[in-house]
Amino acid sequence: MSMVALEPVLSQGEQEATIDRAIWHSTVRGGEAQADEAILKGLIERHFKYTGSTRARNLLDNWVASRSKFVKVFPTEYKRALGELNAVHSTKPAKEKVAA
């Protein structure tokens, strides 16, 4: 068994239709999970904003084609842990969630 999975970076619509939200990422601890495409594009947009990188601008200008060139490296143990954390969080009663 491999320690990582190499997956395509799906469009937000594709990810919503095919990937359980339990294993989506958040860029902020405890924050709302985001689609991989939104996270990746946001990182490139910030890179462009702060550096003026022409490569970043080209990627953003041709986003549909550019996105397909990226690969998501997803450690299998991390994927499992995300699923477990979400399962524990979703089974807590509403009162406990508010207190936490």
ChimeraX attribute file (.defattr): number of C-alpha atoms within 10 A of each C-alpha:
attribute: neighborCount
match mode: 1-to-1
recipient: residues
	/A:1	5
	/A:2	7
	/A:3	9
	/A:4	14
	/A:5	14
	/A:6	12
	/A:7	11
	/A:8	14
	/A:9	20
	/A:10	20
	/A:11	16
	/A:12	13
	/A:13	10
	/A:14	11
	/A:15	17
	/A:16	14
	/A:17	10
	/A:18	9
	/A:19	12
	/A:20	10
	/A:21	16
	/A:22	18
	/A:23	17
	/A:24	18
	/A:25	17
	/A:26	14
	/A:27	10
	/A:28	8
	/A:29	8
	/A:30	7
	/A:31	9
	/A:32	10
	/A:33	16
	/A:34	16
	/A:35	20
	/A:36	19
	/A:37	18
	/A:38	14
	/A:39	15
	/A:40	14
	/A:41	17
	/A:42	13
	/A:43	13
	/A:44	17
	/A:45	18
	/A:46	12
	/A:47	14
	/A:48	18
	/A:49	12
	/A:50	8
	/A:51	10
	/A:52	12
	/A:53	13
	/A:54	10
	/A:55	11
	/A:56	18
	/A:57	16
	/A:58	12
	/A:59	18
	/A:60	18
	/A:61	11
	/A:62	10
	/A:63	14
	/A:64	11
	/A:65	11
	/A:66	13
	/A:67	18
	/A:68	12
	/A:69	11
	/A:70	14
	/A:71	13
	/A:72	14
	/A:73	12
	/A:74	13
	/A:75	13
	/A:76	15
	/A:77	11
	/A:78	13
	/A:79	16
	/A:80	12
	/A:81	13
	/A:82	16
	/A:83	17
	/A:84	14
	/A:85	12
	/A:86	14
	/A:87	12
	/A:88	9
	/A:89	14
	/A:90	12
	/A:91	9
	/A:92	10
	/A:93	9
	/A:94	10
	/A:95	8
	/A:96	9
	/A:97	11
	/A:98	7
	/A:99	6
	/A:100	5
